[in-house]
Amino acid sequence: MAQNTQNTTEAPFANASMYLNSVCPGYTKLDENLHYPLPNNVPASTLEVAWPMTNGKSINAKLKLENEYLNIARPPLGTFESTTYVSLPLHVVNAFKEKVLRCDKRSDGNMHIGANVNPLTQDPFRNPNMNPGALTTIVETKTRFQSKNPFNKLTTNLNKLFTKDEFYDNVEASDVSILSYNDDFASCGKLLISANVNVLNVLGLSESSEYEHTKVINGGNESTQKMEQPLLRLQFSNTCIITSLTAIVLNEEPIIIFGCNQGKVSIIKPRSMKMKQIDLNLNSQEQSLHVVNVSTLHAIRHPLYDYLIVAGTSNGEVFILNPLGRNEMQNYRKEVVGTDSYVTYFRKFDLSVFGQASDDQLIGHFKLCHKSITTISSTMLVEDPMQNDMQPLLLAVASEDGFVKFIDFMFSYRLDQEEIVNSIVTDIVSNYFNTGVSDVKFSPDFKFFTIVGKGDLIEVFKMTYYNISGLLRKPERQGRSRSGTVNSHNSHYNSMTATQSLQEQVPERSYPPIIKSIEIVCRFKGHTNSVKSIQFFKEISESSSVYKLFSCGNDGKVFGWEFDYKAVPRIKKPHVVVQSKPRESRRSIHEKKNSIHIVTHSPSPGPVHSRSSHRRNMSSDPILNTPSFTNLLSTKSLNLTSVLSDDHSPKPKPVETVISLYKQLLDIRGKKSPQKKFIQSNTIISPIVNDKYLPSISIPLVTIDLTSIVPDGKIDNVFIDKQVVWCFCKNGDLFKYTVHRE
């Protein structure tokens, strides 16, 4: 009898041994993408969440978690994957917990998944960051008011004429395994794109974010189970791991871009089943000890190209690629062609608005740091049309060393033809803990940007710009803008009321603005672990100073924040203790008065002027009173008014005039910056502000707690629309909240 009891207790333990001997148990083959029911012990605070985010209306709403969630299946553990960090889905963890509860050794401390695996035997030199888990995003394929537009069919047909599919190969002709394909893309308003290890899934969603191709299959033991049939499912080689993913919609054509551990960037058009691979030759050198992968990707729209791909690698390099370039980079060799204080150039480029479009596949290649590039963001979005008079040409590159470097493409003018004088990096910003940055996002109006990373803080920075077009159109002695910038966008239309003669002299073309200042505004405090993603959510008919942000991270929570710039208090200035000095004799004071006056830099602020001394009809901006700016706009040297007039004096080229204005403003900005001691080669390094002097927001507007259903708490991304809030986890679980109005 005792023997039978021992057998019954050992049998569940024998089943649990599969979980103890592997860090990725239960995966013997690639399964379908299945729907699983939620556990019964989910807290009520997770099932329903108050939702004040509305579409421009103040109504009460709630978020309700759906009873089922979708899991993006992964293949079995490969030989190239790291065995240190493997994120397991909820149904696998719950199955192991049930087996542990039925055995006698459940109180032992070694009863956890992968307890018997020695991580040093199989994983001595592999990079844990090469296990990104499931990468998921959603793109909207149908434009707004598409069904009501009578010219929709004509526009679609014209866009098809401009699609350049001759640069792509057929997916069937490649070595990629096509596991599933359905050409029913026209009925889908959105596409859910998810990659897990070496499997790429494209799922169809309706305009209301409902699954379009759900099927019921037999699950065994007379039970049924729901599966999601993808529109496209591809599996790449066993040695491939997808490490970065992004997706865009260009001319109503969805384009999927992803990078892998093999140093390749792949571009897929799912509708036409076209594919193109660009090999960056990252692992061609034999002396490299670690495998270099494509760590992040970002697509930008440029005035000279349809779109460009900016790829960051795990060794700190950045590639700027033209997918439609005819000259492929098969014969490209990596050689240093120039350096500056922060950049090592392997291929120079000119991506200013005055540059010429190149037919090369590789536009630029440079190195920014010695650690991995973690994220790339820009003000040149593919989804928004290019507006040269309002939109700067900025690229923000963040890395594992805790710095965000801002690159202005306007300062790459003739970089490929001339010697390097100044760096294209205009600003460098560090997060508070000076650790790895995981995400950087610009606000929709490009006035603010946020930084998140390994620390638990969310930092918000304000940006101001020089309006180059307004400076070129204004007279010499026009009034100063009251918004803090020189003819900023708010006073742009006031500057158009200048004299008619000046308007005739200034060219009609507009030019991108450049950064005038970057200063931190506040910090959000609420996360208890690393923050993975951050995004802005701008509502319709909202105040211009109110912004809403959403963040998620490794603590299993999603926070919604409200940020009113006008209501946030200003930064406190530290109190400077003045040291008392011994009294000097009258003779020494008299000698100092008669001596030569020596001007030295004082870190103290300038004198406070009275309100009466401010003259609104004259420009009192100290930047406009500097000698360099006066020489630029004076009549004795390079007067823009005389340059554009009809006199017979020697005239410089209009392009050189505009570029000289850009460079002069960059020099003046460096001279007048309060962080003068942090400037190197016209690159301003923003200092880290002490937390006790900076205002902080600790109460979030919305809190979504998923710690009970996300085993490791790693939420990688969030997607928000009018009806649904998606939460994408690293383990492949996709949770969906629906908005219910009361």
RASUL-V710841 format. One record per residue. RES is the residue in three letters. D_LAST is the distance of its C-alpha to the last C-alpha in whole Angstrom. Layout:
# RASUL-V710841
RES/D_LAST ; RES/D_LAST
This chain:
# RASUL-V710841
MET/61 ; ALA/61 ; GLN/61 ; ASN/58 ; THR/56 ; GLN/57 ; ASN/56 ; THR/53 ; THR/52 ; GLU/53 ; ALA/51 ; PRO/48 ; PHE/49 ; ALA/51 ; ASN/48 ; ALA/46 ; SER/49 ; MET/48 ; TYR/45 ; LEU/48 ; ASN/50 ; SER/48 ; VAL/45 ; CYS/43 ; PRO/44 ; GLY/43 ; TYR/43 ; THR/46 ; LYS/45 ; LEU/42 ; ASP/40 ; GLU/37 ; ASN/33 ; LEU/32 ; HIS/28 ; TYR/28 ; PRO/26 ; LEU/24 ; PRO/27 ; ASN/26 ; ASN/26 ; VAL/23 ; PRO/21 ; ALA/18 ; SER/18 ; THR/18 ; LEU/16 ; GLU/13 ; VAL/13 ; ALA/11 ; TRP/11 ; PRO/11 ; MET/13 ; THR/12 ; ASN/14 ; GLY/16 ; LYS/13 ; SER/12 ; ILE/8 ; ASN/6 ; ALA/6 ; LYS/8 ; LEU/11 ; LYS/12 ; LEU/16 ; GLU/17 ; ASN/20 ; GLU/23 ; TYR/24 ; LEU/27 ; ASN/30 ; ILE/33 ; ALA/36 ; ARG/39 ; PRO/43 ; PRO/45 ; LEU/46 ; GLY/49 ; THR/52 ; PHE/51 ; GLU/48 ; SER/48 ; THR/48 ; THR/46 ; TYR/43 ; VAL/41 ; SER/37 ; LEU/36 ; PRO/33 ; LEU/31 ; HIS/33 ; VAL/36 ; VAL/36 ; ASN/34 ; ALA/37 ; PHE/40 ; LYS/38 ; GLU/39 ; LYS/42 ; VAL/43 ; LEU/42 ; ARG/44 ; CYS/47 ; ASP/49 ; LYS/49 ; ARG/46 ; SER/47 ; ASP/49 ; GLY/48 ; ASN/48 ; MET/46 ; HIS/44 ; ILE/43 ; GLY/46 ; ALA/48 ; ASN/52 ; VAL/51 ; ASN/53 ; PRO/52 ; LEU/55 ; THR/57 ; GLN/55 ; ASP/53 ; PRO/55 ; PHE/55 ; ARG/52 ; ASN/49 ; PRO/46 ; ASN/44 ; MET/45 ; ASN/42 ; PRO/39 ; GLY/37 ; ALA/35 ; LEU/34 ; THR/31 ; THR/29 ; ILE/27 ; VAL/29 ; GLU/27 ; THR/30 ; LYS/29 ; THR/29 ; ARG/26 ; PHE/27 ; GLN/29 ; SER/29 ; LYS/29 ; ASN/32 ; PRO/36 ; PHE/38 ; ASN/36 ; LYS/38 ; LEU/41 ; THR/40 ; THR/39 ; ASN/43 ; LEU/44 ; ASN/42 ; LYS/44 ; LEU/47 ; PHE/47 ; THR/46 ; LYS/49 ; ASP/49 ; GLU/52 ; PHE/52 ; TYR/50 ; ASP/51 ; ASN/50 ; VAL/48 ; GLU/50 ; ALA/53 ; SER/52 ; ASP/52 ; VAL/49 ; SER/48 ; ILE/45 ; LEU/43 ; SER/41 ; TYR/40 ; ASN/38 ; ASP/39 ; ASP/35 ; PHE/34 ; ALA/33 ; SER/30 ; CYS/29 ; GLY/26 ; LYS/27 ; LEU/29 ; LEU/29 ; ILE/32 ; SER/33 ; ALA/37 ; ASN/38 ; VAL/41 ; ASN/43 ; VAL/41 ; LEU/39 ; ASN/36 ; VAL/34 ; LEU/31 ; GLY/29 ; LEU/25 ; SER/24 ; GLU/22 ; SER/19 ; SER/20 ; GLU/21 ; TYR/25 ; GLU/27 ; HIS/30 ; THR/29 ; LYS/32 ; VAL/33 ; ILE/36 ; ASN/38 ; GLY/38 ; GLY/41 ; ASN/41 ; GLU/40 ; SER/36 ; THR/34 ; GLN/33 ; LYS/30 ; MET/32 ; GLU/31 ; GLN/34 ; PRO/34 ; LEU/35 ; LEU/38 ; ARG/39 ; LEU/42 ; GLN/44 ; PHE/47 ; SER/50 ; ASN/50 ; THR/51 ; CYS/48 ; ILE/45 ; ILE/42 ; THR/42 ; SER/40 ; LEU/37 ; THR/36 ; ALA/35 ; ILE/35 ; VAL/34 ; LEU/38 ; ASN/38 ; GLU/35 ; GLU/37 ; PRO/36 ; ILE/38 ; ILE/38 ; ILE/40 ; PHE/41 ; GLY/44 ; CYS/46 ; ASN/48 ; GLN/51 ; GLY/51 ; LYS/49 ; VAL/47 ; SER/45 ; ILE/44 ; ILE/42 ; LYS/41 ; PRO/39 ; ARG/39 ; SER/43 ; MET/44 ; LYS/46 ; MET/47 ; LYS/49 ; GLN/50 ; ILE/51 ; ASP/53 ; LEU/53 ; ASN/56 ; LEU/55 ; ASN/57 ; SER/60 ; GLN/62 ; GLU/63 ; GLN/63 ; SER/60 ; LEU/59 ; HIS/55 ; VAL/53 ; VAL/52 ; ASN/48 ; VAL/46 ; SER/43 ; THR/41 ; LEU/41 ; HIS/39 ; ALA/39 ; ILE/40 ; ARG/41 ; HIS/44 ; PRO/46 ; LEU/49 ; TYR/47 ; ASP/45 ; TYR/43 ; LEU/45 ; ILE/44 ; VAL/44 ; ALA/45 ; GLY/45 ; THR/48 ; SER/48 ; ASN/51 ; GLY/50 ; GLU/51 ; VAL/49 ; PHE/50 ; ILE/49 ; LEU/49 ; ASN/49 ; PRO/48 ; LEU/50 ; GLY/53 ; ARG/56 ; ASN/58 ; GLU/57 ; MET/58 ; GLN/60 ; ASN/63 ; TYR/61 ; ARG/62 ; LYS/61 ; GLU/63 ; VAL/63 ; VAL/63 ; GLY/62 ; THR/61 ; ASP/59 ; SER/58 ; TYR/55 ; VAL/55 ; THR/57 ; TYR/58 ; PHE/59 ; ARG/58 ; LYS/58 ; PHE/55 ; ASP/55 ; LEU/51 ; SER/51 ; VAL/51 ; PHE/54 ; GLY/55 ; GLN/56 ; ALA/54 ; SER/56 ; ASP/56 ; ASP/56 ; GLN/54 ; LEU/54 ; ILE/53 ; GLY/53 ; HIS/54 ; PHE/54 ; LYS/53 ; LEU/51 ; CYS/52 ; HIS/53 ; LYS/50 ; SER/47 ; ILE/45 ; THR/41 ; THR/39 ; ILE/40 ; SER/37 ; SER/38 ; THR/38 ; MET/39 ; LEU/36 ; VAL/36 ; GLU/33 ; ASP/34 ; PRO/37 ; MET/40 ; GLN/40 ; ASN/43 ; ASP/43 ; MET/40 ; GLN/40 ; PRO/42 ; LEU/44 ; LEU/43 ; LEU/42 ; ALA/41 ; VAL/43 ; ALA/42 ; SER/44 ; GLU/45 ; ASP/47 ; GLY/44 ; PHE/45 ; VAL/43 ; LYS/45 ; PHE/45 ; ILE/47 ; ASP/47 ; PHE/49 ; MET/50 ; PHE/53 ; SER/54 ; TYR/56 ; ARG/59 ; LEU/58 ; ASP/60 ; GLN/63 ; GLU/64 ; GLU/64 ; ILE/61 ; VAL/61 ; ASN/58 ; SER/55 ; ILE/52 ; VAL/50 ; THR/49 ; ASP/47 ; ILE/47 ; VAL/44 ; SER/43 ; ASN/41 ; TYR/41 ; PHE/42 ; ASN/44 ; THR/43 ; GLY/42 ; VAL/39 ; SER/37 ; ASP/35 ; VAL/35 ; LYS/32 ; PHE/33 ; SER/30 ; PRO/30 ; ASP/32 ; PHE/34 ; LYS/35 ; PHE/33 ; PHE/34 ; THR/33 ; ILE/35 ; VAL/34 ; GLY/37 ; LYS/38 ; GLY/37 ; ASP/34 ; LEU/34 ; ILE/32 ; GLU/34 ; VAL/33 ; PHE/36 ; LYS/37 ; MET/39 ; THR/41 ; TYR/43 ; TYR/46 ; ASN/46 ; ILE/49 ; SER/49 ; GLY/48 ; LEU/51 ; LEU/53 ; ARG/53 ; LYS/53 ; PRO/56 ; GLU/58 ; ARG/58 ; GLN/54 ; GLY/52 ; ARG/50 ; SER/46 ; ARG/44 ; SER/41 ; GLY/43 ; THR/45 ; VAL/47 ; ASN/46 ; SER/43 ; HIS/40 ; ASN/39 ; SER/43 ; HIS/43 ; TYR/43 ; ASN/45 ; SER/48 ; MET/48 ; THR/50 ; ALA/53 ; THR/57 ; GLN/57 ; SER/60 ; LEU/58 ; GLN/55 ; GLU/58 ; GLN/59 ; VAL/56 ; PRO/55 ; GLU/52 ; ARG/51 ; SER/48 ; TYR/48 ; PRO/45 ; PRO/45 ; ILE/46 ; ILE/45 ; LYS/46 ; SER/44 ; ILE/42 ; GLU/41 ; ILE/38 ; VAL/36 ; CYS/34 ; ARG/33 ; PHE/30 ; LYS/30 ; GLY/28 ; HIS/29 ; THR/32 ; ASN/34 ; SER/35 ; VAL/32 ; LYS/32 ; SER/30 ; ILE/28 ; GLN/27 ; PHE/25 ; PHE/22 ; LYS/22 ; GLU/19 ; ILE/20 ; SER/21 ; GLU/21 ; SER/24 ; SER/27 ; SER/28 ; VAL/25 ; TYR/24 ; LYS/22 ; LEU/24 ; PHE/23 ; SER/26 ; CYS/27 ; GLY/30 ; ASN/32 ; ASP/30 ; GLY/27 ; LYS/25 ; VAL/23 ; PHE/22 ; GLY/20 ; TRP/22 ; GLU/22 ; PHE/25 ; ASP/27 ; TYR/30 ; LYS/31 ; ALA/30 ; VAL/31 ; PRO/35 ; ARG/38 ; ILE/40 ; LYS/43 ; LYS/46 ; PRO/48 ; HIS/51 ; VAL/54 ; VAL/57 ; VAL/60 ; GLN/63 ; SER/66 ; LYS/69 ; PRO/73 ; ARG/74 ; GLU/77 ; SER/80 ; ARG/81 ; ARG/83 ; SER/80 ; ILE/78 ; HIS/80 ; GLU/81 ; LYS/77 ; LYS/77 ; ASN/80 ; SER/79 ; ILE/77 ; HIS/74 ; ILE/72 ; VAL/68 ; THR/66 ; HIS/62 ; SER/60 ; PRO/57 ; SER/56 ; PRO/54 ; GLY/56 ; PRO/57 ; VAL/54 ; HIS/55 ; SER/54 ; ARG/52 ; SER/55 ; SER/56 ; HIS/53 ; ARG/54 ; ARG/52 ; ASN/54 ; MET/55 ; SER/54 ; SER/54 ; ASP/52 ; PRO/55 ; ILE/54 ; LEU/56 ; ASN/59 ; THR/60 ; PRO/63 ; SER/62 ; PHE/59 ; THR/62 ; ASN/64 ; LEU/62 ; LEU/61 ; SER/64 ; THR/67 ; LYS/69 ; SER/68 ; LEU/65 ; ASN/64 ; LEU/61 ; THR/62 ; SER/65 ; VAL/64 ; LEU/62 ; SER/65 ; ASP/68 ; ASP/71 ; HIS/73 ; SER/72 ; PRO/72 ; LYS/68 ; PRO/66 ; LYS/63 ; PRO/60 ; VAL/58 ; GLU/61 ; THR/60 ; VAL/56 ; ILE/57 ; SER/59 ; LEU/56 ; TYR/54 ; LYS/56 ; GLN/57 ; LEU/54 ; LEU/53 ; ASP/57 ; ILE/56 ; ARG/52 ; GLY/54 ; LYS/57 ; LYS/54 ; SER/52 ; PRO/51 ; GLN/51 ; LYS/55 ; LYS/56 ; PHE/53 ; ILE/55 ; GLN/57 ; SER/58 ; ASN/55 ; THR/52 ; ILE/50 ; ILE/49 ; SER/46 ; PRO/47 ; ILE/45 ; VAL/43 ; ASN/44 ; ASP/40 ; LYS/41 ; TYR/42 ; LEU/38 ; PRO/35 ; SER/32 ; ILE/29 ; SER/28 ; ILE/24 ; PRO/22 ; LEU/18 ; VAL/17 ; THR/19 ; ILE/19 ; ASP/22 ; LEU/23 ; THR/27 ; SER/26 ; ILE/26 ; VAL/28 ; PRO/32 ; ASP/34 ; GLY/31 ; LYS/31 ; ILE/28 ; ASP/30 ; ASN/28 ; VAL/24 ; PHE/23 ; ILE/19 ; ASP/18 ; LYS/15 ; GLN/14 ; VAL/16 ; VAL/17 ; TRP/21 ; CYS/23 ; PHE/27 ; CYS/29 ; LYS/33 ; ASN/33 ; GLY/32 ; ASP/29 ; LEU/26 ; PHE/22 ; LYS/19 ; TYR/15 ; THR/13 ; VAL/10 ; HIS/6 ; ARG/4 ; GLU/0
